[in-house]
Amino acid sequence: MQQVDIIRHLAEAAHASGALVVSEIGSQTQWLYSTGDHPSHLYLSGPMGMAPSVALGVALAQPNKPVLAICGDGALAMNLNALATISYMAPKNLTLAVMDNGVYDLTGKVPSPSSAIDYAQLSAGFKGFTHYQQIDLGTNLVFSADNGLTLLHAQVEKSTAKAPSFPLQPLHIHARFRDYLSQN
C-alpha cells in the first residue's frame, strides 16, 4: 500500500465527515495536496513532528468538528512527548493517523527510529486514547466529533515515486484555513 493511496482514502473519508485535516510537513502534506486541495486542510511547514500538537490545538478550538492529523512515523517519533499532552486532554474529536514506512521519505529514505515503536501498545499506554486501529484501503473510516481520541496506523511501503512539489505558502494556508473556519 502506497502512502499516497492511504492519504487519499483518509482525505475522502475526512471530506465526507466534514473533518478538518492537519498534515505533517513533508511527504504527508505533498501527497495530501496532490489528492485534492481543500481549504479545510491545514498544511504544516517548519519543524517536523508538530502535526499532533497543532491538531490538538485545532481540536480544542473546534470541539464540534472532527479533526484528523496525518503524521509520518519519523516525524511522530521526533515528538512522542506530544502524545502525553494529547492523552491528558483527550479530545473526543481528534484522530491521529500514522503513515508508517520506517524511513524519512524526503531525506533519501534514511531509516527512522520509529521501527522500534509498537503503535498498538503505544496508544494503549496512554489512558486518553480510546481507540486504536490498523488501517488499509478497505477500512471504512468515519470521523466524528465524538469518536473518542483515536490512533490509526497504516503500514505503507517506502515510496518509489517522489512526492509532487507543494506550491502554497504558509501565510496563504493559514489565512485560507482561518477563513474556512469562520464560514463553516
Buried (B, 14 or more C-beta within 10 A) or exposed (E): BBBBBBBBBBBEBBBEBBBBBBBBBBBBBBBBBBBEBBBBBBBBEEEBBBBBBBBBEBBEEBEEBBBBBBBBBBBBBBBEEBBEEBBEBBBBBBBBBBBBBBBBBBEEEEEBEBEEBEBEEBBEEBEBBEEBBEBEEEBEBEBBBEBBBBBBBBBBEEBEEEBEEBEBEEEEBEEBBEEBBEEE
